[in-house]
Amino acid sequence: MDDCIFCKILKKEIPSEIVYEDDDLIAFNDISPKAKTHILIVPRKHIDTIKDLKEDEADEELVGKMVLAARNIAKEKNLDGYQLLFNVGRSAGQIIFHIHLHLISNG
């Protein structure tokens, strides 16, 4: 997706504060944080919304990796408690249509 801001971040066309990166995911600090810690975990594969996930092993594994990455980042940052949030669709607050998992904590 040429106009997707997350795709541009993935290609390093837009700078971001990256906190984690591997072959499948990138995680970076949200530019408009809603809490002391607000990190976005974004897959390299462009998928518009959770509704667009395929019921196949690859997408199941990808979402699992996102959750595990969030857990590992939280552990590394010594977060005692945190929220994991997917916004699905504009009416639920999704602004950027590339799936992403919010890791949010005030701890």
Chimera marker file (.cmm) of the C-alpha trace (Angstrom):
<marker_set name="trace">
<marker id="1" x="0.000" y="0.000" z="0.000" r="1" g="1" b="0" radius="0.5"/>
<marker id="2" x="1.708" y="3.135" z="-1.235" r="1" g="1" b="0" radius="0.5"/>
<marker id="3" x="-0.160" y="5.604" z="0.974" r="1" g="1" b="0" radius="0.5"/>
<marker id="4" x="-0.146" y="3.553" z="4.209" r="1" g="1" b="0" radius="0.5"/>
<marker id="5" x="1.840" y="5.346" z="6.908" r="1" g="1" b="0" radius="0.5"/>
<marker id="6" x="2.754" y="2.052" z="8.605" r="1" g="1" b="0" radius="0.5"/>
<marker id="7" x="4.047" y="0.618" z="5.324" r="1" g="1" b="0" radius="0.5"/>
<marker id="8" x="6.195" y="3.747" z="4.975" r="1" g="1" b="0" radius="0.5"/>
<marker id="9" x="7.524" y="3.259" z="8.519" r="1" g="1" b="0" radius="0.5"/>
<marker id="10" x="8.270" y="-0.379" z="7.687" r="1" g="1" b="0" radius="0.5"/>
<marker id="11" x="10.253" y="0.747" z="4.631" r="1" g="1" b="0" radius="0.5"/>
<marker id="12" x="12.070" y="3.341" z="6.811" r="1" g="1" b="0" radius="0.5"/>
<marker id="13" x="10.664" y="6.151" z="4.667" r="1" g="1" b="0" radius="0.5"/>
<marker id="14" x="9.236" y="7.762" z="7.817" r="1" g="1" b="0" radius="0.5"/>
<marker id="15" x="11.343" y="7.829" z="11.000" r="1" g="1" b="0" radius="0.5"/>
<marker id="16" x="10.041" y="6.221" z="14.174" r="1" g="1" b="0" radius="0.5"/>
<marker id="17" x="11.299" y="5.180" z="17.597" r="1" g="1" b="0" radius="0.5"/>
<marker id="18" x="11.609" y="1.449" z="16.992" r="1" g="1" b="0" radius="0.5"/>
<marker id="19" x="11.595" y="-0.702" z="20.129" r="1" g="1" b="0" radius="0.5"/>
<marker id="20" x="11.477" y="-4.130" z="18.440" r="1" g="1" b="0" radius="0.5"/>
<marker id="21" x="11.945" y="-5.509" z="14.949" r="1" g="1" b="0" radius="0.5"/>
<marker id="22" x="12.123" y="-8.931" z="13.330" r="1" g="1" b="0" radius="0.5"/>
<marker id="23" x="11.310" y="-10.540" z="9.972" r="1" g="1" b="0" radius="0.5"/>
<marker id="24" x="7.541" y="-10.379" z="10.577" r="1" g="1" b="0" radius="0.5"/>
<marker id="25" x="6.938" y="-7.393" z="12.878" r="1" g="1" b="0" radius="0.5"/>
<marker id="26" x="8.033" y="-3.960" z="13.874" r="1" g="1" b="0" radius="0.5"/>
<marker id="27" x="7.139" y="-2.206" z="17.129" r="1" g="1" b="0" radius="0.5"/>
<marker id="28" x="7.528" y="1.500" z="17.749" r="1" g="1" b="0" radius="0.5"/>
<marker id="29" x="6.402" y="4.225" z="20.114" r="1" g="1" b="0" radius="0.5"/>
<marker id="30" x="3.085" y="5.829" z="19.205" r="1" g="1" b="0" radius="0.5"/>
<marker id="31" x="3.534" y="9.465" z="18.142" r="1" g="1" b="0" radius="0.5"/>
<marker id="32" x="0.347" y="10.387" z="20.041" r="1" g="1" b="0" radius="0.5"/>
<marker id="33" x="0.627" y="8.273" z="23.196" r="1" g="1" b="0" radius="0.5"/>
<marker id="34" x="-2.452" y="7.722" z="25.347" r="1" g="1" b="0" radius="0.5"/>
<marker id="35" x="-0.367" y="6.563" z="28.329" r="1" g="1" b="0" radius="0.5"/>
<marker id="36" x="3.186" y="6.592" z="29.703" r="1" g="1" b="0" radius="0.5"/>
<marker id="37" x="3.961" y="3.591" z="27.486" r="1" g="1" b="0" radius="0.5"/>
<marker id="38" x="2.119" y="3.330" z="24.173" r="1" g="1" b="0" radius="0.5"/>
<marker id="39" x="3.739" y="1.052" z="21.625" r="1" g="1" b="0" radius="0.5"/>
<marker id="40" x="2.300" y="-0.149" z="18.315" r="1" g="1" b="0" radius="0.5"/>
<marker id="41" x="3.102" y="-3.671" z="17.124" r="1" g="1" b="0" radius="0.5"/>
<marker id="42" x="2.687" y="-3.813" z="13.347" r="1" g="1" b="0" radius="0.5"/>
<marker id="43" x="3.087" y="-6.776" z="10.989" r="1" g="1" b="0" radius="0.5"/>
<marker id="44" x="5.172" y="-6.302" z="7.850" r="1" g="1" b="0" radius="0.5"/>
<marker id="45" x="2.345" y="-7.940" z="5.911" r="1" g="1" b="0" radius="0.5"/>
<marker id="46" x="-0.276" y="-5.320" z="5.064" r="1" g="1" b="0" radius="0.5"/>
<marker id="47" x="-3.737" y="-6.365" z="6.249" r="1" g="1" b="0" radius="0.5"/>
<marker id="48" x="-6.342" y="-3.586" z="6.485" r="1" g="1" b="0" radius="0.5"/>
<marker id="49" x="-8.320" y="-4.775" z="9.536" r="1" g="1" b="0" radius="0.5"/>
<marker id="50" x="-8.726" y="-7.774" z="11.789" r="1" g="1" b="0" radius="0.5"/>
<marker id="51" x="-11.842" y="-8.533" z="9.724" r="1" g="1" b="0" radius="0.5"/>
<marker id="52" x="-9.536" y="-9.120" z="6.739" r="1" g="1" b="0" radius="0.5"/>
<marker id="53" x="-7.458" y="-11.831" z="8.407" r="1" g="1" b="0" radius="0.5"/>
<marker id="54" x="-7.589" y="-15.165" z="6.632" r="1" g="1" b="0" radius="0.5"/>
<marker id="55" x="-8.491" y="-18.246" z="8.603" r="1" g="1" b="0" radius="0.5"/>
<marker id="56" x="-5.225" y="-19.895" z="7.749" r="1" g="1" b="0" radius="0.5"/>
<marker id="57" x="-2.122" y="-20.934" z="9.598" r="1" g="1" b="0" radius="0.5"/>
<marker id="58" x="-0.051" y="-17.968" z="8.384" r="1" g="1" b="0" radius="0.5"/>
<marker id="59" x="-2.413" y="-15.271" z="9.689" r="1" g="1" b="0" radius="0.5"/>
<marker id="60" x="-3.081" y="-17.197" z="12.910" r="1" g="1" b="0" radius="0.5"/>
<marker id="61" x="0.674" y="-17.406" z="13.483" r="1" g="1" b="0" radius="0.5"/>
<marker id="62" x="1.140" y="-13.723" z="12.642" r="1" g="1" b="0" radius="0.5"/>
<marker id="63" x="-1.421" y="-12.538" z="15.204" r="1" g="1" b="0" radius="0.5"/>
<marker id="64" x="0.073" y="-14.906" z="17.775" r="1" g="1" b="0" radius="0.5"/>
<marker id="65" x="3.509" y="-13.404" z="17.101" r="1" g="1" b="0" radius="0.5"/>
<marker id="66" x="2.069" y="-9.924" z="17.621" r="1" g="1" b="0" radius="0.5"/>
<marker id="67" x="0.701" y="-10.859" z="21.040" r="1" g="1" b="0" radius="0.5"/>
<marker id="68" x="3.906" y="-12.621" z="22.072" r="1" g="1" b="0" radius="0.5"/>
<marker id="69" x="5.991" y="-9.650" z="20.917" r="1" g="1" b="0" radius="0.5"/>
<marker id="70" x="3.809" y="-7.374" z="23.056" r="1" g="1" b="0" radius="0.5"/>
<marker id="71" x="4.323" y="-9.672" z="26.046" r="1" g="1" b="0" radius="0.5"/>
<marker id="72" x="8.087" y="-9.714" z="25.498" r="1" g="1" b="0" radius="0.5"/>
<marker id="73" x="8.313" y="-5.936" z="25.103" r="1" g="1" b="0" radius="0.5"/>
<marker id="74" x="6.265" y="-5.469" z="28.297" r="1" g="1" b="0" radius="0.5"/>
<marker id="75" x="8.562" y="-7.863" z="30.138" r="1" g="1" b="0" radius="0.5"/>
<marker id="76" x="11.668" y="-6.067" z="28.837" r="1" g="1" b="0" radius="0.5"/>
<marker id="77" x="10.237" y="-2.728" z="29.982" r="1" g="1" b="0" radius="0.5"/>
<marker id="78" x="9.275" y="-4.218" z="33.380" r="1" g="1" b="0" radius="0.5"/>
<marker id="79" x="5.620" y="-3.285" z="32.925" r="1" g="1" b="0" radius="0.5"/>
<marker id="80" x="3.583" y="-4.723" z="35.769" r="1" g="1" b="0" radius="0.5"/>
<marker id="81" x="0.221" y="-4.311" z="34.069" r="1" g="1" b="0" radius="0.5"/>
<marker id="82" x="-0.744" y="-3.334" z="30.567" r="1" g="1" b="0" radius="0.5"/>
<marker id="83" x="-3.497" y="-3.402" z="27.979" r="1" g="1" b="0" radius="0.5"/>
<marker id="84" x="-3.409" y="-4.956" z="24.531" r="1" g="1" b="0" radius="0.5"/>
<marker id="85" x="-5.882" y="-3.447" z="22.094" r="1" g="1" b="0" radius="0.5"/>
<marker id="86" x="-6.900" y="-3.934" z="18.469" r="1" g="1" b="0" radius="0.5"/>
<marker id="87" x="-9.233" y="-1.260" z="17.071" r="1" g="1" b="0" radius="0.5"/>
<marker id="88" x="-11.288" y="-2.849" z="14.287" r="1" g="1" b="0" radius="0.5"/>
<marker id="89" x="-12.958" y="-0.460" z="11.862" r="1" g="1" b="0" radius="0.5"/>
<marker id="90" x="-13.439" y="3.283" z="11.813" r="1" g="1" b="0" radius="0.5"/>
<marker id="91" x="-16.399" y="3.177" z="14.231" r="1" g="1" b="0" radius="0.5"/>
<marker id="92" x="-14.150" y="1.463" z="16.806" r="1" g="1" b="0" radius="0.5"/>
<marker id="93" x="-11.422" y="4.080" z="16.503" r="1" g="1" b="0" radius="0.5"/>
<marker id="94" x="-9.206" y="2.531" z="13.838" r="1" g="1" b="0" radius="0.5"/>
<marker id="95" x="-7.511" y="5.429" z="12.056" r="1" g="1" b="0" radius="0.5"/>
<marker id="96" x="-4.800" y="3.637" z="10.098" r="1" g="1" b="0" radius="0.5"/>
<marker id="97" x="-5.984" y="0.702" z="8.041" r="1" g="1" b="0" radius="0.5"/>
<marker id="98" x="-3.056" y="-1.647" z="8.581" r="1" g="1" b="0" radius="0.5"/>
<marker id="99" x="-3.631" y="-3.963" z="11.529" r="1" g="1" b="0" radius="0.5"/>
<marker id="100" x="-1.701" y="-3.022" z="14.632" r="1" g="1" b="0" radius="0.5"/>
<marker id="101" x="-1.743" y="-3.969" z="18.275" r="1" g="1" b="0" radius="0.5"/>
<marker id="102" x="-1.545" y="-1.256" z="20.928" r="1" g="1" b="0" radius="0.5"/>
<marker id="103" x="0.527" y="-2.014" z="24.029" r="1" g="1" b="0" radius="0.5"/>
<marker id="104" x="-0.561" y="0.537" z="26.611" r="1" g="1" b="0" radius="0.5"/>
<marker id="105" x="0.582" y="1.000" z="30.210" r="1" g="1" b="0" radius="0.5"/>
<marker id="106" x="0.876" y="3.691" z="32.836" r="1" g="1" b="0" radius="0.5"/>
<marker id="107" x="3.359" y="1.576" z="34.730" r="1" g="1" b="0" radius="0.5"/>
<link id1="1" id2="2" r="1" g="1" b="0" radius="0.2"/>
<link id1="2" id2="3" r="1" g="1" b="0" radius="0.2"/>
<link id1="3" id2="4" r="1" g="1" b="0" radius="0.2"/>
<link id1="4" id2="5" r="1" g="1" b="0" radius="0.2"/>
<link id1="5" id2="6" r="1" g="1" b="0" radius="0.2"/>
<link id1="6" id2="7" r="1" g="1" b="0" radius="0.2"/>
<link id1="7" id2="8" r="1" g="1" b="0" radius="0.2"/>
<link id1="8" id2="9" r="1" g="1" b="0" radius="0.2"/>
<link id1="9" id2="10" r="1" g="1" b="0" radius="0.2"/>
<link id1="10" id2="11" r="1" g="1" b="0" radius="0.2"/>
<link id1="11" id2="12" r="1" g="1" b="0" radius="0.2"/>
<link id1="12" id2="13" r="1" g="1" b="0" radius="0.2"/>
<link id1="13" id2="14" r="1" g="1" b="0" radius="0.2"/>
<link id1="14" id2="15" r="1" g="1" b="0" radius="0.2"/>
<link id1="15" id2="16" r="1" g="1" b="0" radius="0.2"/>
<link id1="16" id2="17" r="1" g="1" b="0" radius="0.2"/>
<link id1="17" id2="18" r="1" g="1" b="0" radius="0.2"/>
<link id1="18" id2="19" r="1" g="1" b="0" radius="0.2"/>
<link id1="19" id2="20" r="1" g="1" b="0" radius="0.2"/>
<link id1="20" id2="21" r="1" g="1" b="0" radius="0.2"/>
<link id1="21" id2="22" r="1" g="1" b="0" radius="0.2"/>
<link id1="22" id2="23" r="1" g="1" b="0" radius="0.2"/>
<link id1="23" id2="24" r="1" g="1" b="0" radius="0.2"/>
<link id1="24" id2="25" r="1" g="1" b="0" radius="0.2"/>
<link id1="25" id2="26" r="1" g="1" b="0" radius="0.2"/>
<link id1="26" id2="27" r="1" g="1" b="0" radius="0.2"/>
<link id1="27" id2="28" r="1" g="1" b="0" radius="0.2"/>
<link id1="28" id2="29" r="1" g="1" b="0" radius="0.2"/>
<link id1="29" id2="30" r="1" g="1" b="0" radius="0.2"/>
<link id1="30" id2="31" r="1" g="1" b="0" radius="0.2"/>
<link id1="31" id2="32" r="1" g="1" b="0" radius="0.2"/>
<link id1="32" id2="33" r="1" g="1" b="0" radius="0.2"/>
<link id1="33" id2="34" r="1" g="1" b="0" radius="0.2"/>
<link id1="34" id2="35" r="1" g="1" b="0" radius="0.2"/>
<link id1="35" id2="36" r="1" g="1" b="0" radius="0.2"/>
<link id1="36" id2="37" r="1" g="1" b="0" radius="0.2"/>
<link id1="37" id2="38" r="1" g="1" b="0" radius="0.2"/>
<link id1="38" id2="39" r="1" g="1" b="0" radius="0.2"/>
<link id1="39" id2="40" r="1" g="1" b="0" radius="0.2"/>
<link id1="40" id2="41" r="1" g="1" b="0" radius="0.2"/>
<link id1="41" id2="42" r="1" g="1" b="0" radius="0.2"/>
<link id1="42" id2="43" r="1" g="1" b="0" radius="0.2"/>
<link id1="43" id2="44" r="1" g="1" b="0" radius="0.2"/>
<link id1="44" id2="45" r="1" g="1" b="0" radius="0.2"/>
<link id1="45" id2="46" r="1" g="1" b="0" radius="0.2"/>
<link id1="46" id2="47" r="1" g="1" b="0" radius="0.2"/>
<link id1="47" id2="48" r="1" g="1" b="0" radius="0.2"/>
<link id1="48" id2="49" r="1" g="1" b="0" radius="0.2"/>
<link id1="49" id2="50" r="1" g="1" b="0" radius="0.2"/>
<link id1="50" id2="51" r="1" g="1" b="0" radius="0.2"/>
<link id1="51" id2="52" r="1" g="1" b="0" radius="0.2"/>
<link id1="52" id2="53" r="1" g="1" b="0" radius="0.2"/>
<link id1="53" id2="54" r="1" g="1" b="0" radius="0.2"/>
<link id1="54" id2="55" r="1" g="1" b="0" radius="0.2"/>
<link id1="55" id2="56" r="1" g="1" b="0" radius="0.2"/>
<link id1="56" id2="57" r="1" g="1" b="0" radius="0.2"/>
<link id1="57" id2="58" r="1" g="1" b="0" radius="0.2"/>
<link id1="58" id2="59" r="1" g="1" b="0" radius="0.2"/>
<link id1="59" id2="60" r="1" g="1" b="0" radius="0.2"/>
<link id1="60" id2="61" r="1" g="1" b="0" radius="0.2"/>
<link id1="61" id2="62" r="1" g="1" b="0" radius="0.2"/>
<link id1="62" id2="63" r="1" g="1" b="0" radius="0.2"/>
<link id1="63" id2="64" r="1" g="1" b="0" radius="0.2"/>
<link id1="64" id2="65" r="1" g="1" b="0" radius="0.2"/>
<link id1="65" id2="66" r="1" g="1" b="0" radius="0.2"/>
<link id1="66" id2="67" r="1" g="1" b="0" radius="0.2"/>
<link id1="67" id2="68" r="1" g="1" b="0" radius="0.2"/>
<link id1="68" id2="69" r="1" g="1" b="0" radius="0.2"/>
<link id1="69" id2="70" r="1" g="1" b="0" radius="0.2"/>
<link id1="70" id2="71" r="1" g="1" b="0" radius="0.2"/>
<link id1="71" id2="72" r="1" g="1" b="0" radius="0.2"/>
<link id1="72" id2="73" r="1" g="1" b="0" radius="0.2"/>
<link id1="73" id2="74" r="1" g="1" b="0" radius="0.2"/>
<link id1="74" id2="75" r="1" g="1" b="0" radius="0.2"/>
<link id1="75" id2="76" r="1" g="1" b="0" radius="0.2"/>
<link id1="76" id2="77" r="1" g="1" b="0" radius="0.2"/>
<link id1="77" id2="78" r="1" g="1" b="0" radius="0.2"/>
<link id1="78" id2="79" r="1" g="1" b="0" radius="0.2"/>
<link id1="79" id2="80" r="1" g="1" b="0" radius="0.2"/>
<link id1="80" id2="81" r="1" g="1" b="0" radius="0.2"/>
<link id1="81" id2="82" r="1" g="1" b="0" radius="0.2"/>
<link id1="82" id2="83" r="1" g="1" b="0" radius="0.2"/>
<link id1="83" id2="84" r="1" g="1" b="0" radius="0.2"/>
<link id1="84" id2="85" r="1" g="1" b="0" radius="0.2"/>
<link id1="85" id2="86" r="1" g="1" b="0" radius="0.2"/>
<link id1="86" id2="87" r="1" g="1" b="0" radius="0.2"/>
<link id1="87" id2="88" r="1" g="1" b="0" radius="0.2"/>
<link id1="88" id2="89" r="1" g="1" b="0" radius="0.2"/>
<link id1="89" id2="90" r="1" g="1" b="0" radius="0.2"/>
<link id1="90" id2="91" r="1" g="1" b="0" radius="0.2"/>
<link id1="91" id2="92" r="1" g="1" b="0" radius="0.2"/>
<link id1="92" id2="93" r="1" g="1" b="0" radius="0.2"/>
<link id1="93" id2="94" r="1" g="1" b="0" radius="0.2"/>
<link id1="94" id2="95" r="1" g="1" b="0" radius="0.2"/>
<link id1="95" id2="96" r="1" g="1" b="0" radius="0.2"/>
<link id1="96" id2="97" r="1" g="1" b="0" radius="0.2"/>
<link id1="97" id2="98" r="1" g="1" b="0" radius="0.2"/>
<link id1="98" id2="99" r="1" g="1" b="0" radius="0.2"/>
<link id1="99" id2="100" r="1" g="1" b="0" radius="0.2"/>
<link id1="100" id2="101" r="1" g="1" b="0" radius="0.2"/>
<link id1="101" id2="102" r="1" g="1" b="0" radius="0.2"/>
<link id1="102" id2="103" r="1" g="1" b="0" radius="0.2"/>
<link id1="103" id2="104" r="1" g="1" b="0" radius="0.2"/>
<link id1="104" id2="105" r="1" g="1" b="0" radius="0.2"/>
<link id1="105" id2="106" r="1" g="1" b="0" radius="0.2"/>
<link id1="106" id2="107" r="1" g="1" b="0" radius="0.2"/>
</marker_set>
